[in-house]
C-alpha cells in the first residue's frame, strides 16, 4: 500500500499525487481518496475485479450499488447515465457539489452520479478520462472516518494507494432520485430538499 500526502499544498506535489493515483486506478487498483464530503474508496467504473475488492474491504452487501464519480454530466452520459429534464436542471445548479443524483442507466437499473467539488478528485478524474466507482471508506453500516488513517484501520483489506488530505469535516452528500420528472430525496445533506425544489420551481417559471 502506497501512502501519498496532499498536505504540502504545492501544485507540483499535487500533480505528482494525481499521476500516481491515476496510474494505480488505470492498472485496476483501489484508491482511498479525499472528497469535499468524506474519504472514499474508488476504482475504475468498468473494473469488476476492483469493485469486488471494495465489497470485501467494506463487507458491503452485493446489492448496494456504487456511486459514479464523473468529471461532468456529459462524461457520465457517455457511460450510460440517462438524466431526464428535471435531472439536467438540478445538475446545472448543483454540479459540481455534494449531491448524488440517481437517474436511469441505459444498461438497466439506475446510476447515482457525483460530480465532486474537490480540486484533487476533479484533477484525478480529468487525468484518468474514465469515471470512477466510489463509496465511503468505512465498514458497511459503521460511522464514516474523518481522516485517512482511521479509514484504513476500519477496513478488512488495505487499498492499493492512500491519499491523505488531513481531517475532513464534510457532510455526506445529499441523495436525490429522479424518475419521470419526479424527485425523491433519499438522504438530505448540505444541499437541502428546499434548495432542490426551489431550483426546479424557479426554472419552471
N, C-alpha and C positions, 0 to 999 in steps of 0.2 A: 504493500500500500504506500503510495507516494503522498506526501503532505506538502501543500503549497500555501503561501500566505499572500493576501491582498492588503495587509495592514500597513505596508510602507507607503501606499498611495502613489508611488511613482508610476507614470504612464508606461515606461519601458518594462517594469516588473509586471504590471497588469497584462500587457501584451504577451509576455512570456507565459504567464499562468493560463491565459486563454489558449495559446497554441498547444501547450502540454495537455490541457484538459481535452481540447478538441481531438488531439491525436489518440488519446485513450478511448474516447467515445467512438471515433471512426473505426477503431480496431475491435469494437464490440464490448468495451468495458463499461463499468458502472462508476459514476462520479457522485460525490456528495458536494453540493454547491450551495451558495447563498442565493436567496431571492429577497425581494423587498418585504416578504411576509414571514417566511420560515426557511430553515435549511431543508433542502430537498435531495432526494436520490433521483438521478436521471440516467437515461441511456438512449440510444437511438430508437426512434419511434418504430422502426421496421425490424428491430432485432429481437426475435422471440426468446433466444437463449439469455440475453441480458435482462429482459423483463422477468424471466423465470428466476434469475438470481435475486432480483429485487423482491419477488414474492417470498423467497426463502429468507432473505435478510430481515424482513419485517414480520415474518409469519403472517403474511397478508392473505386473506381469503381470495381464492382464484376468481370469484365472481365480482370482485371490486375492480373497477376499471382504473387505468392510469389517466392523468391529465395529459393533454398535448400541450407542450410549450413550443410556440412558434414565434418567429420574428415579426409576423404580420398576419392579418386575416387572409390576405392573398396567398401566402405560403400555405396556410392551413387548408385552404380550399384545394390547392394542388395535391394535397394528401388525403382528400376525402371528406373534409368538413363542409357541410351544406347549410349555411345560415339562411334564414328567411329575412324578409324585410325588417321585421322587428329586431332580430339579432344584429343585423347590419347597423341599425340606428344606435343600439346600445353600444356596440363595439366602437363606433365612430366617436363616441364621447368618452368611454372608459378604458379603451385600449391605447397604449399600454397602461396597465394598472392592476390592482388587487381584485380581479374579477375572473372567476371561472365561468365561462358561458357555454352551456351544454346545448348542442344542436344535433340534428340527424347526421349520420355518416352515409356516404354513397355506397359503403360496403355493408350496410345494415347496422342497426343499433344506433348509438349516439357517441359523440365525442365531446368531452369537456375541455374547452380551449382556454389557455392562459397566454397572454402576451405580456410578459413581466416588465415592470418598470424598475429595472435594476441594471446599472451600467455593465457589470461583469456578465450577467446572464444574457443580456442582449448582444454583447460583443461575442459571446460564445456561440449563440445562435447564428449570428452573421458569419462566423468563421466556419461552422460546420456545414451550412447550407442545407441542413435537413432538420425537421422538428425533433424534439425530444419527448420521451415518455417520462413523466415525473410523478412523484408522490412525496409526502413529507418524510423526513428522515427520523423515524421513530418506530418502535414496535407497534403493530396494529392494535388500536384501542388504548394505547398509553399516551401520556402527555407529550406534547411536542417540545423538543430540546431547543434552547435559545443559543447554544454555542456548539461548535463543531465537535469538540472533544466529547461532550455529553451525548451528542447524537451518535457518534461512532460507538461509544461504550454501550449504548442501548440495543445495538443491532446484533443479530445472531451470526452474521458473516460480515467481513470488512469490505468496504468498497475498494475499487482499484486505485482511486485517487480522491483526496480530500482537499477542498479549497476553503481555507479559513479566512473569514472576514470579521472575526470578533463576535461579540454578542449581538444577536438580532432581537429587537424588541417589537417586531411587527405583529400584526393581527392576521390570522388566516384569511384567505381570500373569500369574498362573497361568492356563493354558488347560485347561479340562476339557470333555469332550464327554459328553453324557448321551443314551443311546438305549435304549429299552425297559428302563429301570431299571438299565442297566449304565453304569459310569463309566470313561472313558478319560482319563488325564492326558496331554495332548499337550505341555504345557510347564509345568515346575514353577518357581514363583516364590516370593514371600514366603508365600503360602498353600500349605502343603506337601500332598503326596499323603496323608501320615499324618493331617493335620488334617481333610482332606475325608472320608476313610474312617472315621475315628473319629466324626465327626459323623453319618454315615449309620448306623453301627453303634449308637451311643448312642440314636438316635431310633427304632431298631427294637426296643429292649428293652421 
